[in-house]
Amino acid sequence: MSTDLVVLVVFAFVYAGMILGRIPGLALDRTGVALLGAIVLVTLGRVTVAQLSTVIDIPTIALLFGLMVVSAQFRMSGFYSWLVHRIAAVEASPGGLLALLILIVGALSALLANDIVCLAVTPVLVEGCARRRLDPKPYLLALACAANVGSAATLIGNPQNMLIGQVLRLSFGRYLLEAGVPAFLGLFVVWGVVYLHQRGRWSLEMEIPPIEAMSLDTWQTVKGAAVLAITVVAFLATPWPRELVALAAAGYFLCSRRMKSREILGLVDWQLLLLFMSLFIVNHALSASGSMEAFTGRLASRGIHLERPAWLFGVSVILSNLVSNVPAVMLLLPSASHPLAGPILALSSTLAGNLFIVGSIANIIVVDQAGRLGVAISWREHAKIGVPVTVITLAIAAGWLALMSF
C-alpha cells in the first residue's frame, strides 16, 4: 500500500466516524475514532513522534484548556445554578422569561465555553420550568440555539472559534465588530422562532425529582468574574498571546485554598482536547501527502473555489452538519485566504450547528441531559426550531458579511 493510500484510508475512517458519531461494531465515539486514526499514522511513521510538537497547534490547545478552567471556576462556585434559579423566579410572562433566558445564555456563551454553559444550565432549567408549570421543551431548545448563536460573537465562545482565531491570528476586537452584530440579531431570531412556534402553549404539568442546588459562593463567583474581565480586557487591549493570558488565569484559579485542583481539572473537557490533537495529526498527514491539495484542485477545476467567500461559507455549512463544526473548520482552514475568511468560517460553522441535534455538542448536551430528567426531545421537535433558526441566522450572517466586504 502506498503512503498516499494509507493516509487516505485512515482519513476516510476517521471522518466516517465523525459523520456517524461512532464506528459500527466498535465502542468508539468521535474522540476514540480520531485518536485511533492518529495512533495508526504515528505507528506507521506517516507522522513521526518528533513532529508532534509542531503538528499539534499547542497554543490552541493551551487556550482551550485555560478557558475551560476559567469556566469550571464559575460552575464550582454555584454561579450557573444560582443564576438559572433567579431567572426561573422572575415575575414575567412565559415569553418574557424566554427572552431573559436567551439574552443571558447568549451573553454567557460569548465569554465562556457554550458547551459548559449548556451542561450546567439544563438540569436547573428543567426543574425551574416544572416549578412554574411550564413546558420545558421550548426553553431547552432556546437554550441550545442561544448558546450556539451567542458563542459565535467572540473568538472564545466555542472551540472552533478559538481554533480559527489562533491559526489565522485574528484580532479579538476586530472579530467582535465583524461577528457581534449577526450574533446579537440571531438571539432575537431564536426568541421569535420559539415564541411563534409555541403560540401560547406554554403550560405543562410534570413531575421531576428535585435537583440538589449548589449554594452560591459569592467570593469565588466575584473572583471568577474579575479574572474573566481582566482576561477579556487583555484580549482586547494588549498584544499578549491569548493562550498565555488564558493559562495565567487558569493557574490563578488552581492556586485556590478552597477549591481542590482535582475537582477543577475534573471539569476540563479532556475528550475535546484529545479530539483536537488527534485531528491535527490526521489533517497534517493528509496535507503532507498532497491529497488535500489535489482535492481542492479538482474542486477548482469544477468552479468551486474555496478561497472565495460564497463557496467557503456554503461548504462550511454543509461540512459542519456532516462531520461536526470542529473537524469541518480544520479541513477548511488551509483555504481561508480571504480577508474575511475568519468571520466567514466562524459564523457559518457555528450557526450551522443549530440545524440538527448532532450539529453541535451543545445540542447533544441539552437533549441528553433533558432525557435523563424525563424530558424527551426528538430530532423532529428540534428541527422545527433548529431549521428556521439556522436558515434565518445564516441569511443574516451572509448579508452582514457581504456588507462588510464592501
Secondary structure, DSSP 4 states (H G I P E B T S, - for coil): --HHHHHHHHHHHHHHHHHHSS-TTS---HHHHHHHHHHHHHHTTSS-GGGHHHHS-HHHHHHHHHHHHHHHHHHHTTHHHHHHHHHHTS---HHHHHHHHHHHHHHHHHHS-HHHHHHHHHHHHHHHHHHTTB-HHHHHHHHHHHHHHHHTTSTTSSHHHHHHHHHHT--HHHHHHHHHHHHHHHHHHHHHHHHHHHTT--B-----PPPPPPPP-HHHHHHHHHHHHHHHHHHHH--S-HHHHHHHHHHHHHT-SSS-HHHHHHTS-HHHHHHHHHHHHHHHHHHHHTHHHHHHHHHHHTT--TTSHHHHHHHHHHHHHHH-HHHHHHHHGGG--STTHHHHHHHHHHHGGGSSGGG-HHHHHHHHHHHHTT----HHHHHHHHHHHHHHHHHHHHHHHHHHH-
